[in-house]
Amino acid sequence: METRFRERIESWHDLPVPWKSLSQVELATAEWVDWYNHRRLHGEIGHVPPVEYEANHYMKSTKPQVTTTI
C-alpha cells in the first residue's frame, strides 16, 4: 500500500502544468472557489448551491430588522 501511494505521488511530477505564473494559479483557484460556492449543486442540501442554501437558512432563522426614519 505504501509503495503504491509513493508511486502515485511521484507520478504527479510527470503531469503537464497548465499555469505559467503564480497569478494564473491564483486566478484558477479563485475561479474554482467561486464555482464551488456559487454554482455547484449540493445533493445533501436539496440540490442548491451552498451560498443559496446559506442565504435561505439565515432568512428563515433571523427576524427581519425594522428600521425607522425620522
Number of C-alpha atoms within 10 A of each C-alpha: 6 7 8 9 10 10 11 11 10 10 10 10 9 7 7 7 8 8 12 8 8 9 10 12 13 12 12 13 12 12 11 12 13 12 13 15 14 14 14 15 16 14 9 7 11 10 11 16 18 18 14 13 15 13 10 11 11 10 11 10 8 8 8 8 6 5 5 5 3 2
